Amino acid sequence: MPGPDDHKAESAEAAFISEVFHSLSQPLTALHCSLDLALRRDRTLKQLRASVQTALDNAERLRQRLLLVRALNDAADPGDLSQAIDLSALLRELAEDMLPLFQSAGQKLELHVCCEPRLVRGDSTRLTRALFCFLEYLFRYSPQGALLAIHLNHNERQQAEIRIETAACLPVAPADEASASPYSCEIEFARRSFRAAGGEFELLSCDAGQSVWQATLPLA
């Protein structure tokens, strides 16, 4: 007989599938509308060009979403875990690459390394991609002037701990639990990638003004 945990897992899966459908249907609907406008006979050349450009933009959005959904199938593969990687160096490089994006939108991105270099077992390329997708997701939902802070430390369980704090107001799946996580392809991609490397990725808290996320990886 199914227990409470089984029903919770089924609810989470249903919410995630619903979010994937929503994320794909938005650009597809916009693409359809743009092409419909472009085919109207009374359109001027300028209006036609604008409609076609909008259609191209939405087609690219749809392509990117489909690529991310496909990447979910590979996220459970941990990749090469034979080499130890410096997590602090990985985060510094990632923050340096993403800083111009945040600055262009009037947002702030800070990295605080609160420990000596942390060596973990993981695939550098896969973990970097997972964090990049997640940070880009936070960037899209953060208002102008928002501060996103990344803290790296280690805990008593001999794990490297990445804590990400942001003022972004994120869409949370309907639930009556304070710890309920939002559902998105980016979040699920990060969650599967860290779990594949023997760690975890979760939402610690989320309210109207702040969200706190935590990712852990076992030390090498």
matplotlib code that plots the C-alpha trace (Angstrom):
import matplotlib.pyplot as plt

x = [0.0, 1.5, 2.7, 3.0, 6.5, 5.3, 2.5, 4.9, 7.3, 4.4, 3.3, 6.8, 7.2, 3.8, 4.8, 8.1, 6.4, 3.9, 6.8, 8.6, 5.5, 4.9, 8.5, 8.3, 4.8, 5.5, 8.1, 6.2, 3.0, 4.9, 6.6, 3.1, 1.8, 4.8, 4.5, 0.8, 1.4, 4.1, 1.7, -0.9, -1.2, -1.6, 1.8, 4.4, 7.9, 9.1, 6.4, 7.1, 10.8, 9.9, 7.6, 10.1, 12.8, 10.5, 9.8, 13.5, 14.1, 11.3, 12.6, 16.0, 14.4, 12.6, 15.8, 17.6, 14.8, 14.8, 18.5, 18.2, 15.4, 17.6, 20.5, 18.4, 18.7, 22.5, 22.5, 22.4, 25.8, 28.5, 31.2, 34.8, 35.2, 38.7, 40.3, 39.9, 38.9, 39.5, 35.9, 37.1, 38.9, 35.9, 33.6, 36.0, 36.2, 32.5, 31.8, 34.3, 32.6, 29.1, 29.9, 29.5, 26.0, 24.9, 26.5, 24.8, 21.4, 22.3, 22.7, 25.6, 27.3, 29.7, 31.8, 33.0, 35.4, 35.4, 37.9, 41.1, 40.9, 38.4, 39.1, 36.1, 35.4, 33.4, 33.4, 34.5, 32.7, 29.4, 29.4, 30.3, 27.5, 24.9, 25.9, 25.9, 22.4, 21.2, 22.8, 21.5, 18.0, 18.4, 19.6, 16.4, 14.2, 16.2, 15.2, 17.5, 19.8, 19.6, 22.6, 23.4, 26.1, 27.9, 29.6, 31.9, 32.7, 33.0, 30.8, 31.3, 30.4, 33.5, 31.6, 32.2, 29.2, 28.1, 25.4, 23.7, 21.7, 19.6, 16.9, 15.1, 11.4, 11.2, 8.1, 7.5, 5.4, 2.1, 2.6, 2.0, 5.6, 8.0, 10.8, 8.9, 11.2, 10.5, 10.4, 12.3, 14.6, 17.6, 16.9, 16.3, 19.5, 21.6, 19.9, 20.6, 24.2, 25.2, 23.4, 25.3, 28.6, 27.5, 26.3, 23.0, 21.3, 18.3, 16.4, 16.8, 14.4, 12.4, 10.2, 9.1, 12.5, 15.1, 15.9, 18.8, 20.1, 22.7, 24.8, 27.1, 29.8, 32.0, 35.6, 38.2]
y = [0.0, 3.4, 5.4, 9.2, 9.3, 7.6, 10.1, 13.0, 11.6, 11.2, 14.8, 16.1, 14.3, 15.6, 19.1, 18.8, 17.4, 20.2, 22.8, 21.2, 21.3, 25.0, 26.0, 24.4, 25.6, 29.3, 29.8, 27.4, 29.5, 32.7, 31.2, 30.3, 33.8, 35.4, 33.3, 33.9, 37.7, 37.3, 35.6, 38.4, 40.0, 43.6, 43.6, 46.2, 45.0, 46.5, 44.7, 41.4, 41.7, 42.3, 39.3, 37.0, 38.2, 37.5, 34.1, 33.4, 34.5, 32.3, 29.4, 29.8, 29.9, 26.7, 25.1, 26.0, 24.6, 21.3, 21.0, 21.4, 18.8, 16.4, 17.1, 15.8, 12.3, 12.5, 14.3, 11.0, 10.0, 11.2, 11.4, 11.0, 10.8, 9.5, 12.9, 15.3, 18.8, 22.1, 23.3, 26.8, 27.3, 26.0, 28.5, 31.4, 30.8, 30.4, 33.6, 35.5, 34.3, 35.2, 38.5, 40.6, 39.1, 40.2, 43.6, 44.2, 43.9, 46.0, 42.9, 41.9, 38.6, 37.8, 34.8, 34.1, 31.2, 30.6, 27.7, 26.4, 24.9, 22.1, 19.0, 16.9, 14.0, 15.1, 15.8, 19.5, 20.0, 18.5, 20.4, 23.7, 23.3, 22.4, 25.5, 27.7, 26.7, 27.2, 30.6, 31.7, 30.6, 32.8, 35.7, 35.6, 35.8, 38.4, 42.0, 44.9, 45.6, 42.1, 40.5, 36.9, 35.6, 32.2, 30.9, 27.9, 26.1, 22.6, 20.9, 18.4, 15.5, 16.1, 17.6, 20.7, 23.0, 25.6, 28.0, 30.3, 33.2, 35.5, 38.1, 36.7, 35.9, 32.4, 30.6, 27.9, 24.8, 24.7, 23.0, 23.7, 22.9, 25.8, 23.7, 23.0, 23.4, 25.2, 22.9, 23.8, 22.1, 24.0, 23.1, 19.4, 19.4, 20.7, 18.3, 15.2, 16.4, 16.8, 13.6, 11.7, 12.9, 11.6, 15.0, 16.8, 20.0, 21.4, 24.5, 25.4, 28.3, 30.6, 33.5, 36.8, 38.4, 35.7, 32.1, 30.0, 27.0, 24.5, 22.0, 19.5, 17.2, 14.7, 15.7, 13.8]
z = [0.0, -1.0, 2.0, 2.5, 1.0, -2.2, -2.6, -2.0, -4.6, -7.1, -6.4, -6.9, -10.2, -11.4, -10.5, -12.3, -15.4, -15.3, -15.1, -18.0, -20.2, -19.2, -19.9, -23.4, -24.2, -23.6, -26.4, -28.7, -28.3, -28.8, -31.9, -33.3, -32.7, -34.4, -37.5, -37.6, -37.6, -40.3, -42.7, -42.6, -46.0, -44.7, -42.9, -44.0, -44.7, -41.4, -39.5, -41.3, -40.4, -36.7, -36.7, -38.3, -35.8, -32.9, -34.3, -34.6, -31.0, -29.7, -31.8, -30.1, -26.7, -27.5, -28.7, -25.5, -23.4, -25.4, -25.0, -21.3, -21.0, -23.0, -20.7, -17.8, -19.2, -18.8, -15.5, -13.5, -15.1, -12.7, -15.3, -14.4, -10.6, -10.6, -10.2, -7.3, -8.2, -6.4, -5.7, -4.6, -7.9, -9.9, -8.1, -8.6, -12.3, -12.6, -10.7, -12.8, -16.0, -14.8, -13.2, -16.4, -16.9, -13.5, -13.8, -17.1, -15.3, -12.3, -10.1, -7.8, -7.6, -4.7, -3.8, -0.3, 0.2, 4.0, 4.1, 2.6, -1.0, -0.9, -3.0, -3.9, -6.2, -9.2, -12.9, -13.2, -16.5, -15.4, -12.0, -13.7, -16.2, -13.5, -11.4, -14.4, -15.4, -11.8, -11.4, -14.8, -13.5, -10.4, -12.5, -14.6, -11.6, -9.6, -9.6, -10.5, -7.6, -6.2, -4.5, -5.0, -2.6, -2.9, 0.2, 0.3, 3.5, 4.9, 7.6, 10.3, 8.0, 5.9, 3.1, 1.0, 1.4, -1.2, 0.1, -2.4, -1.0, -3.2, -2.9, -5.9, -5.6, -7.1, -8.2, -5.6, -6.4, -4.5, -1.1, 2.6, 3.6, 4.1, 2.6, -0.7, -3.6, -6.9, -9.9, -13.0, -15.5, -14.2, -10.5, -11.4, -13.6, -10.6, -8.2, -10.4, -11.2, -7.5, -6.4, -9.2, -7.6, -4.2, -2.9, -2.5, -3.8, -2.0, -1.1, 2.6, 2.8, 0.6, 1.5, -0.1, 0.2, 0.1, -0.9, 0.4, -1.5, -0.4, -2.4, -0.8, -2.1, -0.2, 0.3, -1.6]

ax = plt.figure().add_subplot(projection="3d")
ax.plot(x, y, z, "-o")
ax.set_aspect("equal")
plt.show()
